[in-house]
Amino acid sequence: MIRGIKILTILSFAFIWILFLNSCPFFESDNRDVVITIGSLKLNVNDLKNEIHAKSIELGIASDKLKDAIDFLIQDIINEYLIIEYARQNNIQITEDEINNEINRIAGDYSKKMLKEELLSRLMEMNTWKGLIKKRLLIEKVLKRISERIPPPSHKELEKYYYANIERFRLPEMVRFRQVLARTKKEAESIRQDFISHGWGKNPEYTVITTVNLDDKTGWVEKGMLDESMERVLFKLSVGEISPVVKTPYGYHIFQVLEKKSPGYESFNQVLPIIENEINRKRFEQYYRNWLKELRRKIPVTINEDLLKKVEFE
């Protein structure tokens, strides 16, 4: 079932792009009514309309907002084709094996016959879908290559970021606990006395409700997450201590704290991967913006403004 959901989700997204793939210049467009030229790549009026339509669906832009977004969408499309033209000029290619490996990864256990039938049910030929995958893989390969030019942050830079943003890594006071919920105060008092005399949950007559998952470290509850009537008691208990009967909006509770964590901060080593990702992301965004500016300087982009004004986007 999960496999089916995965492939259907991907095919649904891919279906957006069938609107323009057959006329996209990356897939050998003709030269009629050329409205935008990016290096050797040309977009005619039909290409651009299909690209705009597909992009607006991808980004969730409503039809009544499309007019205001046209300039943004055109620039986004130009950036995409600048990357493709850069790949052409630098002989960066996607092999058939790379395409097939990606198809196999997406399709999972789907047989070729099942996949083909699913595509055809969505009015998409296998070659069209492969073209979509090829385009995406090519752009990803180019971006991966340029990201390799960016030097990683030094240990000193990582530490500086950690201390400058230390409040992001604050840990609240936390507890793990178990509880019994009774219908009446009298019942709760009886259960509590039994626990004190014989130990928590030794009497099989009572059902113990626990927040602790024995298979992993779930069950930690932060201060501020629970009803105030529960927190007033829980965060004052010592580890192992059994609480008095506590009335809450849910009934009558008996708590036992299993473990506590004092407020503090995650250590530098604990959050190091987060910091590295954050710095690398910001560096890539800045490098990518500058790299695109350089591409626009090197690769000629021509827009037929007179023709563009006549195009009606829907």
Backbone as a ProteinNet text record, in pm:
[ID]
protein_1_A
[PRIMARY]
MIRGIKILTILSFAFIWILFLNSCPFFESDNRDVVITIGSLKLNVNDLKNEIHAKSIELGIASDKLKDAIDFLIQDIINEYLIIEYARQNNIQITEDEINNEINRIAGDYSKKMLKEELLSRLMEMNTWKGLIKKRLLIEKVLKRISERIPPPSHKELEKYYYANIERFRLPEMVRFRQVLARTKKEAESIRQDFISHGWGKNPEYTVITTVNLDDKTGWVEKGMLDESMERVLFKLSVGEISPVVKTPYGYHIFQVLEKKSPGYESFNQVLPIIENEINRKRFEQYYRNWLKELRRKIPVTINEDLLKKVEFE
[TERTIARY]
83.1	0	86.8	191.5	281.2	349.9	393.5	459.3	367.4	238	141.7	122.2	113.8	97.6	217.3	337.9	460.3	460.4	432.5	438.5	327.4	209.2	98.8	127.9	191.3	227.8	324.4	425.2	525.5	463.8	376.6	312.9	218.6	152.2	64.1	143.7	261.7	348.8	398.8	436.2	488.3	381.4	255.4	148	138.6	175.7	178.1	266.8	380.1	482.6	455.2	363.1	329.8	270.2	224.9	165.3	263.6	395	490.5	606.8	624.1	745.6	766	660.6	676.9	717.7	696.2	732.6	846.9	897.6	1005.3	1133.3	1210.8	1332.4	1435.9	1430.3	1523.1	1497.1	1374.2	1334	1307.9	1397	1401.6	1276.5	1255.9	1145.4	1174	1069.4	1091.3	1118	1136.1	1177.6	1066	942.9	834.2	801.2	778.3	733.7	822.1	952.3	1044.7	1027	999.7	977.8	1093.9	1162.8	1279.7	1389.3	1510.7	1626.8	1728.4	1773.4	1874.4	1990.2	2093.7	2203.3	2152.1	2167.3	2120.5	1977.4	1918.9	1784.4	1680.4	1571	1467.7	1331.4	1257.1	1119.9	1026.3	937.8	836.7	717.9	617.9	502.8	436.3	419.2	353.7	437.5	571	661.1	640.8	644.7	638.7	503.6	396.3	264	252.7	304.5	299	387.7	505.8	597.2	531.8	473.4	407.9	293.9	214.7	101.1	149.4	251.8	304.1	365.9	441.4	504.8	399.8	293.9	191.2	122.5	103.2	44.3	142.5	267.6	371.5	383	375.6	393.5	261.6	151	22.3	-28.8	-0.5	-46.2	-183.9	-280.4	-417.4	-426.7	-522.6	-536.2	-560.1	-632.4	-659.3	-537.2	-432.6	-309.3	-197.3	-227.1	-122.8	-62.6	-145.5	-96.8	12.7	-7.8	91.1	219.6	212.3	328.3	405.3	357.2	417.9	566.5	603.6	745.1	833	785.8	860.8	875.9	766.8	770.4	862.5	858.9	947.5	1093.6	1127.7	1265.7	1306.9	1214	1242.1	1266.7	1188.5	1206	1339.3	1373.5	1502.3	1616.9	1609.5	1715.4	1732	1619.6	1624	1695.7	1664.3	1726.5	1868.8	1903.9	2044.9	2127.4	2072.7	2141.1	2154.6	2047.8	2051.5	2151.1	2154.3	2251.4	2393.5	2412.6	2545.1	2587.9	2495.8	2525.5	2566.6	2495.6	2529.5	2669	2697.8	2827.7	2943.6	2916.6	3021.7	3015	2939.1	2928.8	2888	2798.4	2742.4	2616.5	2615.9	2506	2450.2	2332.1	2269.4	2267.6	2322.2	2328.9	2196.7	2180.1	2060.7	2055.3	2173.8	2178.5	2129.7	2167.9	2124	1972.6	1917	1771.9	1702.9	1752.3	1689.6	1701.1	1815.9	1832.8	1733.1	1709.8	1613.7	1472.1	1441.7	1309	1287.1	1390.4	1379.7	1362.4	1433.6	1422.4	1281.2	1225.8	1091.6	985.9	1002.1	900.8	899.3	1014.6	1020.5	992.7	892.6	860.1	763.7	727.5	640.3	709.1	637.5	691.6	685.9	762.8	760.4	620	551.8	417.3	323	331.4	245.4	273.4	403.1	441.1	390.3	405.8	359.7	209.3	136.7	-8.8	-49.9	22.9	-8.4	15.2	127.1	156.9	51.6	15.2	-83.5	-219.2	-249.7	-377	-380.8	-263.7	-253.3	-213	-232.4	-207.1	-61.1	29.3	171.8	247.6	328.8	413.9	537.7	595.1	715.4	828.3	845.3	953.5	935.4	808.5	781.7	822	786.7	824	974.7	1039.8	1185.9	1248.1	1183.9	1233.9	1227.2	1119.2	1105.3	1215.1	1236.1	1338.6	1476.4	1502.8	1632.1	1658.3	1557.5	1572.3	1602.2	1526	1546.9	1684	1725.8	1857	1970	1950.7	2055.1	2073.2	1962.7	1971.2	2033.2	1993.2	2050	2200.2	2243.5	2385.6	2466.9	2414.3	2484.6	2495	2384.7	2386	2477.7	2484.2	2574.6	2719.8	2750.8	2888.5	2928.4	2838.3	2877.2	2884.1	2804.8	2809.7	2944.3	3010.4	3140.1	3250.1	3223.4	3321.6	3321.4	3217.3	3201.2	3278.5	3372.5	3450.4	3363.2	3384.3	3306	3343.1	3253.1	3285.5	3392.9	3478.5	3582.6	3523.1	3599.9	3553.5	3527.8	3611.8	3596.4	3466.1	3432.8	3308.3	3186.7	3195	3084.9	3061.7	3170.1	3157.4	3101.2	3146.5	3097.3	2946.8	2899.2	2755.9	2679.7	2736.4	2670.7	2647.6	2751.7	2738.6	2656.3	2658.1	2577.9	2429.4	2398.4	2259.1	2222.2	2287.8	2274.1	2129.2	2049.1	1910.3	1826.1	1868.3	1797.2	1808.9	1912.6	1942.5	1911	1826.1	1785.5	1696.2	1719.2	1637.8	1552.8	1422	1336.2	1346.9	1294.6	1285.6	1190.4	1228	1149.2	1137.2	1029.7	1010.5	958.9	987.8	919.5	842.2	720.5	639.6	540.5	482.7	370.5	256.4	137.4	21.3	-90.4	-176.7	-302.5	-413.5	-515.3	-629.4	-752.2	-806.1	-922.5	-1046.4	-1161.7	-1287.8	-1330.2	-1296.7	-1337.7	-1217.1	-1227.8	-1119.5	-1100.2	-1209.3	-1200.8	-1124.1	-1155.7	-1085.8	-937.1	-907.4	-768.4	-691.5	-752.4	-686.1	-655.7	-747.3	-727.8	-610.8	-606.3	-497.5	-363.9	-361.2	-236.4	-184.7	-272.6	-230.8	-176.7	-237.4	-190	-50.2	-24.8	106.7	213.7	177.8	273.5	306.5	206.7	225.6	295.8	262	310.4	399.5	405.6	482.5	390.1	441.4	360.3	315.7	183.6	128.4	141.3	174.2	188.3	52.9	-51.2	-185	-243.6	-264.6	-311.5	-451.6	-519.3	-654.1	-652.3	-538.1	-529.2	-455.7	-503.3	-438.4	-348.4	-220.1	-124.7	-110.3	-132.5	-114.5	22.3	107.2	243.1	274.8	350.6	398.1	530.5	582.2	715.7	707.4	779.9	794.6	926.8	922.6	1043.5	1140.5	1095.1	1179.3	1267.2	1234.7	1318	1297.2	1345.9	1347.3	1228.6	1117.1	997.4	941.2	851.4	792.3	839.3	941.8	983.7	879.5	838.1	736.9	797.9	787.8	843.3	749.3	809.9	730.5	654.8	524	441.3	352.3	372.3	294	167	167	54.7	-38.3	-152.6	-245	-177	-205.2	-139.3	-159.5	-277.7	-306	-212.6	-167.4	-74.7	68.3	103.8	242	278.7	183	212.1	267.1	220.9	264.1	384.4	374.9	475.9	617.1	634.2	768.3	823.5	743.2	793.3	830.4	789	817.5	963.1	1016	1148.6	1132.5	1243	1239.6	1199.4	1100.6	1051.3	939.9	920.3	818.2	678.9	587.1	447.1	370.2	296.1	226.4	103.2	53.8	-80.5	-182.1	-306.3	-411.2	-426.7	-427.8	-434.2	-560.8	-644.6	-766.3	-732.2	-767.8	-747	-877.9	-884.7	-1006.9	-1039.9	-944.2	-963.1	-1004	-992.9	-1025.5	-929.6	-904.9	-816.3	-690.2	-576.3	-449.5	-361.1	-276.9	-162.8	-42.4	61.8	180.5	300.7	393	525.9	627.4	718	822.1	931.1	964.3	1065.9	1203.4	1203.8	1331.8	1308.6	1410.2	1397.5	1519.7	1495.6	1604.7	1591.6	1700.2	1700.5	1707.9	1661.5	1674.4	1821.5	1852	1990.8	1999.7	2112.2	2135.3	2190	2150.7	2212.7	2360	2443.1	2586.7	2621.8	2739	2787.8	2789.7	2839.6	2848.1	2710.5	2613.8	2478.3	2415.5	2441.1	2376.1	2469	2588.7	2685.1	2627.3	2561.3	2505.1	2404.6	2324.2	2226.3	2297.8	2402.5	2477.2	2545.9	2608.2	2675.3	2576.6	2460.2	2358.7	2311.3	2292.6	2244.8	2346.5	2471.9	2575.9	2595.4	2599.3	2616.8	2501.6	2378.9	2262.5	2272.1	2307.1	2318.7	2430.2	2542.1	2653.2	2615.8	2543.1	2503.5	2407.3	2310.9	2214.5	2285	2383.2	2457.8	2542	2609.5	2693.1	2606.2	2490.6	2402	2352	2315	2270.1	2380	2501.5	2613.2	2647.4	2637.8	2666.7	2566.5	2438.7	2336.4	2360.7	2400.9	2433.7	2546.4	2645.3	2757.9	2712	2621.9	2568.5	2495.7	2417.4	2344.3	2439.6	2555.2	2654.4	2720.2	2740.7	2811.3	2718.6	2598.3	2504.4	2398.8	2391	2294.7	2149.8	2070.2	1927.3	1853.4	1770.9	1697	1547.6	1474.1	1328.6	1266	1180.8	1106.6	989.5	1015	916.6	786.5	795.6	674.5	586.5	651.5	576.2	522.1	603.6	563.4	436.8	427	310	180.4	193.6	75.8	31	117.2	85.9	-17.7	-120.3	-223.9	-203.3	-175.3	-152.8	-281.2	-310.9	-433.9	-401.8
-120.8	0	126.2	126.5	241.8	262.3	150.6	158.6	225.2	184.6	241.1	389.5	430.2	572.1	651.1	594.9	664	689.5	584.3	600	690.2	683	768	913.8	940.2	1077.8	1134.1	1055.7	1101	1119.4	1028.3	1038.7	1157.9	1186.6	1303.2	1430.1	1438.6	1555	1559	1442.6	1436.3	1475.7	1446.6	1477.2	1626.9	1707.8	1853.5	1888.5	1819.8	1856.7	1803.1	1710	1661.4	1773.4	1878.4	1991.2	2056.6	2042.3	2113.2	2028.7	1907.6	1832.3	1807.9	1781.5	1750.9	1872.3	1992.6	2112.8	2188.6	2138.1	2204.8	2203.9	2316.4	2321.7	2220.1	2177.8	2074.3	1943.3	1933.5	1814	1846.8	1930.7	1959.2	2031.8	2152.8	2236.4	2290	2334	2400	2547.7	2624.9	2764.4	2862.9	2818.7	2909.5	3002.9	3130.2	3230.1	3231	3236.2	3233.9	3360.8	3341.5	3455.6	3475.7	3368.8	3378.4	3287.2	3339.4	3261.3	3263.6	3146.6	3133.5	3055.4	3126.6	3058.4	2992.5	2862	2787.4	2737.1	2757.6	2708.8	2815.6	2772.6	2866.6	2822.9	2920.1	2894.5	2970.2	2898.2	2967.2	2999.1	3061.2	3105	2986.9	2877.4	2760.8	2701.7	2694.9	2647.3	2727.2	2860	2947.9	2935.8	2930.4	2918.6	2788.8	2680.6	2552.2	2551.4	2613	2623.4	2703.8	2818.7	2904.8	2830.8	2760.5	2686.6	2579.5	2504	2397.3	2452.9	2561.6	2622.6	2675.2	2734.4	2789.8	2679.4	2563.3	2449.9	2397.9	2384.9	2334.3	2421	2553.7	2646.9	2683.7	2628.6	2654.8	2795.8	2855	2990.8	2984.6	3045.6	3044.7	3123.8	3087.6	3150.9	3301.8	3344.3	3487.8	3565.3	3493.1	3557.9	3544.3	3473.7	3441.1	3564.8	3662	3781.3	3851.1	3858.7	3926.1	3845.9	3714.3	3627.4	3599.7	3651.9	3618.1	3651.8	3771.3	3811.8	3718.5	3686	3593.9	3457.5	3406.3	3273.9	3271.3	3377	3383.2	3381.9	3457.4	3458.1	3321.9	3254.4	3121	3023.3	3032.9	2946.8	2975.9	3103.2	3140.3	3082.6	3092.1	3036	2886.4	2817.8	2673.7	2639.9	2717.3	2689.5	2741.2	2837.3	2875.9	2758.3	2687.7	2570.5	2462.3	2441.5	2339.2	2377.5	2506	2551.6	2539.9	2570.1	2552.5	2406.3	2315.6	2172.4	2136	2190.8	2161.2	2212	2334.8	2395	2324.1	2263.8	2197.8	2045.2	1999.4	1855.7	1773.4	1829.6	1755.9	1685.8	1555.8	1478.3	1378.3	1332.5	1226	1101.5	994.6	871.1	794.6	702	617.4	534.5	491.3	413.7	495.9	623.6	710.8	728.5	744.6	758.8	631.5	517.1	388.9	359.5	394.7	373.5	456.9	579.7	666.2	614.1	566.7	509.4	388.4	304.2	185.2	224.4	330.4	376.1	426.6	502.6	558	448.1	359.1	257.2	150.1	127.3	24.7	-112.2	-179.2	-315.3	-320.1	-203.5	-204.3	-274.9	-361.1	-421.5	-318.9	-340.5	-248.5	-238.4	-350.8	-351.6	-268.7	-285.8	-210.5	-61.1	-26.1	114	176.3	104.2	153.7	174.2	78.5	90.6	211.1	234.7	348.7	479.7	487	607.1	631.6	526.4	540.7	581.1	534.8	573.3	722.1	784.8	929.2	1001.9	936.4	994.8	1032.6	953.3	982.9	863.4	887.5	783.3	767.6	647.9	622.7	717	742	829.6	972.1	1015.6	1150.5	1159.7	1057.8	1055.5	1048.8	970.7	961.9	1097.8	1171.9	1306	1398.1	1389.4	1467.8	1433.2	1304.1	1259	1304.6	1297.1	1339.3	1486.2	1567.5	1710.9	1737.9	1674.8	1695.2	1648.5	1530.8	1477.3	1566.1	1622.5	1709.1	1833.9	1896.8	2016.3	1981.4	1869.1	1827.1	1801.3	1741.7	1712.7	1841.2	1939.5	2067.7	2135.1	2138.8	2205.4	2133.5	2002.2	1927	1962.5	1976.5	2010.1	2148.8	2244.7	2378.9	2386.6	2303.6	2304	2252.5	2169.3	2114.5	2219.4	2333.7	2442.8	2522.6	2506.3	2588.5	2524.5	2596.6	2538	2512.7	2402.3	2373.5	2469.6	2493.1	2582.8	2521.1	2606.4	2560.2	2531.7	2462.1	2432.3	2562.5	2660.9	2789.7	2857.5	2850.3	2909.8	2838.4	2706.7	2628.2	2663.3	2674.6	2711	2851.8	2943.5	3081.1	3085.1	3007.5	3001.9	2944.5	2841.8	2776.9	2876.1	2949.4	3040.5	3165	3204.5	3319.5	3285.8	3157.4	3114.3	3016.5	3030.2	2933.3	2915.1	3021.9	3011.8	2917.8	2896.6	2801	2658.3	2635.5	2499.8	2479.6	2567.1	2555.3	2433.2	2360.7	2243.9	2276.8	2257.7	2283.8	2170.2	2193.3	2085.4	1978.6	1851.9	1742.2	1627.2	1550.1	1431	1315.6	1195.1	1075.5	1020.1	981.1	935.6	828.8	763.1	675.2	716.4	671.7	719.9	616.9	632.4	557.9	661.1	639.4	730.1	656.6	707.9	645.3	730.5	665.6	735.8	819.1	771.4	842.9	863.8	960	987	868.5	807.1	692.6	577.6	550.7	444.9	478.1	604.6	646.4	632.5	671.3	659.8	513.3	424.3	281.1	227.3	268	223.7	276.3	403	462.8	389	357.4	286.6	148.4	83.5	-46.8	-34.7	71.8	92.4	114.6	193	221.7	94.9	11.4	-112	-221.4	-238.6	-353.9	-317.8	-191.5	-151.6	-116.5	-34.2	17.7	-95.6	-108.6	-200.1	-347.1	-382.2	-524.5	-594.9	-518	-575.8	-576.6	-694	-700.9	-645.8	-614.1	-559.9	-421.3	-350.6	-213.8	-206.9	-120.9	-100.4	21.3	1.8	111.6	173.9	304.1	378.1	444	419.8	474.3	559	665	747.2	695.1	589.1	541	432.7	451.6	349.7	279.3	151.3	80	55.1	77.9	49.4	167	287.2	402.5	509.8	629.7	734.2	828.6	779.8	862.6	864.1	955.1	962.7	1080.9	1153.6	1274.3	1383.4	1447.1	1552.2	1682.3	1785.2	1915.3	1989.6	2070	2155.8	2255.6	2265.7	2355.2	2281.5	2150.1	2071.8	2013.1	1997.5	1930.4	2030.4	1980.6	2063.8	2111.1	2233.2	2293.1	2210	2149.1	2068.3	1947.6	1895.8	1782.6	1830.4	1941.2	1989.7	2036.3	2093.5	2141.8	2029.6	1907.3	1792.8	1724.1	1695.3	1614.5	1670.4	1799.8	1857.1	1883.4	1853.3	1862.6	1726.9	1619.8	1485.2	1448.1	1365.8	1306.8	1181.3	1136.3	1014.3	896.7	820.2	705	736.2	862.8	901.8	886.9	838.3	824.8	947	1007.7	1132.3	1107.3	1210.6	1200.7	1195.1	1168.8	1169.3	1312.1	1324.5	1456.1	1464.6	1561.2	1581.2	1670.7	1624.4	1699.8	1700.7	1772.7	1769.2	1630.3	1536.3	1403.9	1298.5	1332	1236.2	1248.3	1134.8	1133	1052.4	1118.6	1059.1	1023.2	919.9	890.6	884.8	961.3	968.1	905.7	855.7	820.3	867.8	953.7	1003.7	898.5	865.4	763.5	824.4	945.2	1007.9	1157.1	1236.6	1381.5	1438.8	1549.3	1624.6	1769.5	1823.9	1964.8	2052	2176.3	2266.2	2292.9	2317	2342.6	2365.9	2326.8	2347	2218.8	2193.7	2084.3	2116.5	2015.6	2038.4	2070.3	2128.7	2162.6	2039.5	1927.9	1806	1751.4	1769.4	1721	1793.4	1923.5	2003.8	2033.5	1976.8	2003	1976.8	1862.5	1840.7	1948.7	1996.4	2101.5	2229.7	2264.6	2387.2	2378.4	2264.6	2245.7	2260.9	2198.9	2208.1	2351.2	2422.5	2559.9	2650	2639.8	2723	2686.4	2556.5	2513.4	2558.5	2554.7	2598.8	2747.5	2828.6	2972.5	3003.5	2932.5	2955.4	2916.9	2805.4	2762.6	2863.4	2911.6	3008.5	3132.8	3182	3300.3	3270.4	3155.5	3117.4	3098.9	3035	3008.2	3138.5	3235.6	3365.2	3431.4	3431.8	3492.5	3415	3283.7	3198.2	3222.3	3237.7	3267.2	3403.2	3501.5	3632.7	3620.2	3539.4	3518.1	3445.5	3348.8	3278.3	3375.6	3465.6	3563.2	3657.9	3680.3	3765.7	3692.6	3561.4	3483.3	3425.7	3388.7	3325.9	3428.6	3462.9	3565.5	3519.7	3607.3	3583.1	3694.6	3656.2	3754	3729.4	3835.6	3826.2	3916.3	3859.1	3936.4	4002.8	4124.1	4192.6	4219.7	4256.7	4284.8	4160.9	4046.6	3922.2	3878.5	3900.2	3860.6	3935.5	4062.7	4142.6	4088.4	4017.3	3964.8	3829.1	3767.5	3632.9	3642.1	3564.2	3558.4	3430.9	3450.3	3337.7	3306.8	3179.3	3138.7	3051.5
0	0	0	85.6	92.3	-41.4	-104.8	-233.7	-334.9	-332.5	-425.2	-404.1	-276.8	-245.2	-295.9	-276.7	-318.2	-467.8	-546.6	-690.9	-741.7	-678.8	-721.1	-692.3	-577.1	-543.2	-645.4	-679.3	-775.9	-913.2	-952.3	-1082.4	-1087	-975.5	-970.3	-992.8	-928.3	-947.5	-1090.9	-1142.4	-1279.1	-1379.8	-1349.1	-1441.6	-1468.7	-1370.5	-1391.1	-1509	-1516	-1613.4	-1753	-1767.4	-1901.4	-1985.6	-1920.5	-1990.3	-2086.4	-2054.5	-2139.3	-2186	-2135.7	-2165.6	-2314	-2389.1	-2529.6	-2612.2	-2558.6	-2633.2	-2569	-2456.2	-2384.4	-2466	-2472.6	-2551.9	-2508.4	-2381	-2335.8	-2409.3	-2462.7	-2535.3	-2682.9	-2739.8	-2882.1	-2931.5	-2884.4	-2929.4	-3069.5	-3140.4	-3268.5	-3244	-3350.3	-3336.7	-3369.4	-3374.1	-3409.7	-3293.9	-3326.6	-3227.9	-3103.7	-3121.1	-3007.6	-2925	-2796.3	-2708.1	-2612	-2574.1	-2486.3	-2540.2	-2545.2	-2585.7	-2471.9	-2431.4	-2326.3	-2387.4	-2429.5	-2497.5	-2624.2	-2633.3	-2750.3	-2734.1	-2616.4	-2588.5	-2621.2	-2680.9	-2723.4	-2670.6	-2620.5	-2577.3	-2669.8	-2738.9	-2817.4	-2727.8	-2785	-2705.9	-2635.9	-2708.6	-2650.2	-2537.6	-2559.6	-2454.1	-2326.3	-2341.8	-2224.6	-2154.2	-2230	-2167.6	-2088	-2145.4	-2075.9	-1952.7	-1963.6	-1849	-1737	-1773.5	-1674.4	-1606.4	-1684.3	-1628.2	-1531.7	-1573.9	-1488.7	-1361.1	-1374.8	-1258	-1159.3	-1212.2	-1123.7	-1044.1	-1107.3	-1035.7	-931.5	-971.6	-880.3	-756.2	-773.8	-662.8	-594.9	-643.9	-581.1	-601.6	-717.6	-747	-811.8	-748	-799	-928.8	-1012.7	-1144.1	-1132.7	-1027.9	-1012.4	-963.6	-920.8	-876.3	-980.3	-1089.1	-1187.3	-1251.3	-1284	-1352.4	-1271.8	-1140.3	-1054.7	-1040	-1070.1	-1050.3	-1179.2	-1292.4	-1421.8	-1426.5	-1383.9	-1390.8	-1308	-1188.5	-1102	-1167.9	-1225.3	-1286.7	-1408.3	-1486.7	-1604.2	-1562	-1457.9	-1410.9	-1356.1	-1288.7	-1236.8	-1350.6	-1455.4	-1572.4	-1640.5	-1653.7	-1714.8	-1633.6	-1500.9	-1416.4	-1440.2	-1453.2	-1475.2	-1606.2	-1709.8	-1839.4	-1849.7	-1768.6	-1757.7	-1705.8	-1607.5	-1552.6	-1658.5	-1736.6	-1841.1	-1949.9	-1985.1	-2085.6	-2033.1	-1906.2	-1844.4	-1853.4	-1828.3	-1837.6	-1979.5	-2078.8	-2218.6	-2253	-2211.7	-2243.6	-2173.9	-2058.9	-1981.9	-1992	-2089.5	-2118.6	-1995.9	-1915.5	-1801.6	-1851.8	-1840.9	-1898.8	-1797.9	-1829.4	-1752	-1839.7	-1786.7	-1864.6	-1855.2	-1946.9	-1945	-1816.7	-1770.6	-1646.4	-1527.8	-1522.1	-1412.6	-1415.2	-1534.7	-1547.1	-1501.9	-1549.3	-1514.4	-1365.6	-1306	-1161.8	-1082.4	-1127.9	-1059.1	-1076.5	-1195.5	-1219.4	-1129.1	-1119.2	-1033.4	-887.2	-845.4	-706.4	-678.9	-772.2	-754.6	-761.4	-859	-883.4	-775.9	-709.5	-607.1	-665	-612	-654.8	-773	-826.7	-943.7	-1059.2	-1129.5	-1251.4	-1363.6	-1469.8	-1583	-1641.1	-1642.5	-1697.8	-1611.2	-1477.8	-1386.3	-1395.4	-1404.5	-1412.1	-1541.4	-1650.4	-1779.4	-1778.5	-1719.7	-1711.4	-1628.1	-1517.8	-1431.8	-1505.7	-1579.1	-1656.2	-1763.1	-1834.5	-1940.9	-1884.9	-1762.1	-1701.1	-1673.1	-1668.7	-1646.7	-1774.8	-1886.3	-2018	-2037.1	-1983	-1991.9	-2046.9	-2149.4	-2203.4	-2115.7	-2116	-2037.2	-2077.6	-2208.3	-2254.2	-2205.3	-2193.6	-2141.8	-1995.4	-1919	-1777	-1761	-1845.1	-1841.1	-1872.4	-1963.6	-1995.5	-1875.8	-1800.4	-1677.6	-1578.1	-1559.6	-1466.1	-1510.8	-1640.7	-1694.5	-1664.4	-1683.5	-1657.9	-1511	-1423.6	-1280.1	-1236.7	-1284.9	-1248	-1298.6	-1416.8	-1472.7	-1387.3	-1350.3	-1266.2	-1131.1	-1072.9	-944.8	-956.2	-1068	-1085.3	-1095.7	-1168.9	-1181.1	-1044.4	-969.9	-839.6	-741.1	-752.8	-665.7	-697	-824.8	-864	-816.2	-829.7	-785.8	-633.9	-564	-417.3	-366.8	-446.7	-407	-408.5	-469.4	-471.4	-341.1	-263.5	-142.8	-27.9	32.6	142.4	264.8	334.5	455.3	567.5	660.9	773.1	862.6	915.4	1006.1	1143.8	1227.6	1363.7	1439.9	1418.2	1485.4	1443	1315.2	1265.5	1323.2	1334.6	1389.3	1536.1	1612.9	1753.9	1770.4	1685.9	1691.9	1667.5	1570.7	1540.7	1659.6	1721.5	1835.5	1948.8	1986.3	2099.9	2064.5	1937	1894.6	1890.3	1878.5	1868	1979.8	2093.4	2202	2247.9	2241.9	2289.5	2203.6	2079.7	1993.4	2045.4	2126.1	2170.8	2318.7	2372.1	2512	2529.5	2638.2	2671.5	2793.5	2786.5	2902.3	3003.6	3120.9	3219.1	3164.2	3182.2	3125.5	3225	3210.5	3293.8	3207.3	3255	3205.1	3324	3298.7	3411.8	3366.6	3464.7	3437.8	3528.6	3492.4	3565.8	3566.6	3664.9	3670.3	3675.3	3596.1	3592.6	3647.2	3756.8	3821.4	3799.4	3813.2	3789.7	3910.1	4030.6	4151.4	4242.6	4331.8	4425.7	4519.6	4562.1	4653.4	4587.8	4460.9	4388	4375	4345.1	4329.5	4460.4	4570.5	4701.4	4732.8	4700.3	4725.1	4641.6	4515.1	4426	4476.3	4517.5	4565.1	4687.6	4781	4902	4867.1	4768.2	4723.4	4664.3	4586.7	4525.5	4632.2	4733.8	4840.9	4919.3	4938.3	5016.6	4937.6	4812	4735	4614.7	4577.4	4459.5	4344	4256	4145	4052.3	4036.9	3939.1	3971.2	4093.6	4128.2	4134.6	4162.1	4168.2	4026.7	3965.6	3826.5	3806	3915.1	3903.3	3839.6	3852.5	3805.5	3672	3583.8	3453.6	3462.9	3432.6	3438.2	3299.9	3292.8	3167.9	3174.5	3075.4	3081.4	2959.1	2979	2867.4	2815.3	2875.9	2840.8	2734.6	2626.3	2523.1	2548.9	2582.4	2623.3	2508	2385.7	2270	2230.3	2270.9	2239	2344.8	2316.8	2418.3	2408	2356.5	2357.8	2500.2	2522.8	2654.5	2736.2	2688.2	2759.1	2737.6	2845.8	2839.4	2888.6	2805.7	2842.1	2936.2	3020.4	3107.2	3021.5	3045.8	2966.4	2868.2	2854.1	2758.6	2819.5	2950.4	3017.4	3084.3	3126.8	3202.1	3330.9	3368.6	3485	3611.1	3626.4	3745.5	3754.5	3640.6	3638.8	3662.7	3599.1	3607.7	3748	3818.8	3953.8	4040.7	4015.8	4095.2	4032.2	3903.7	3834.8	3850	3829	3826.8	3967.2	4070.2	4207.6	4265	4198.6	4247.2	4226.1	4316.3	4297.6	4212.5	4153.5	4073.3	4161.9	4119.3	4194	4290.6	4320.2	4417.1	4358.3	4439.8	4399	4448.2	4360.4	4392.6	4477.6	4541.8	4601	4486.9	4518.4	4416.8	4364.1	4232.5	4168.7	4084.5	4113.8	4034.3	3914.7	3796.9	3672.5	3594.6	3484.2	3402.3	3348.8	3358.2	3299.5	3402.6	3529.9	3634	3751	3820.3	3937.2	3902.4	3909.5	3866.3	3985	3959.9	4046.1	3952.5	3984.9	3900.2	3970.7	3890.7	3939.5	3835.2	3878	3788.8	3774.6	3650.8	3622.8	3597.6	3544.3	3509.5	3491.9	3521.8	3510.5	3437.6	3368.6	3306.7	3349.2	3398.2	3437.2	3312.1	3322.3	3206.8	3177.6	3052.3	3013.8	2864.7	2806.6	2664	2601.8	2477	2404.4	2384	2391.8	2376.8	2232.5	2213.6	2080	1990	2042.8	1961.6	1924.1	2012	1984.2	1866	1856.1	1751.9	1634.9	1635.2	1528.5	1389.4	1365.1	1230.2	1189.4	1285.7	1257	1216.4	1290.7	1262.4	1126.4	1099.1	969.5	854.8	868.5	762.8	743.3	854.5	846.4	778	817.2	756.5	609.9	580.8	441.9	354.1	409.2	332	298.5	397.4	374.9	276.2	288.8	196.8	54	42.9	-91.7	-153.3	-74	-126.7	-178.7	-102.1	-144.4	-267.2	-265.4	-380.8	-504.5	-487.1	-600	-662.1	-578.9	-632	-714.5	-661	-733.3	-859.7	-850.2	-965.9	-1078.1	-1041.6	-1142.2	-1208.1	-1129.7	-1186.4	-1287.6	-1254.7	-1345.4	-1471.6	-1456.5	-1573.9	-1666	-1605.8	-1687.7	-1759.5	-1699.4	-1766.1	-1883.3	-1866.1	-1967.7	-2074.8	-2034.6	-2127.7	-2166.5	-2293.6	-2334	-2315.9	-2257.4	-2240.4	-2312.9	-2408.4	-2487.8	-2473.4	-2443.2	-2431	-2536.4	-2616.6	-2715.9	-2643.1	-2593.7	-2510	-2584.5	-2713.3	-2790.6	-2801.7	-2827.3	-2838.4	-2702.3	-2597.5	-2463.5	-2419.7	-2456.7	-2417.7	-2478.6	-2589.9	-2657.6	-2604.9	-2526.3	-2476.8	-2365.5	-2376.7	-2272.2	-2190.5	-2062.6	-1971.7	-1897	-1884.7	-1816.7	-1695.3
[MASK]
++++++++++++++++++++++++++++++++++++++++++++++++++++++++++++++++++++++++++++++++++++++++++++++++++++++++++++++++++++++++++++++++++++++++++++++++++++++++++++++++++++++++++++++++++++++++++++++++++++++++++++++++++++++++++++++++++++++++++++++++++++++++++++++++++++++++++++++++++++++++++++++++++++++++++++++++++++++++++

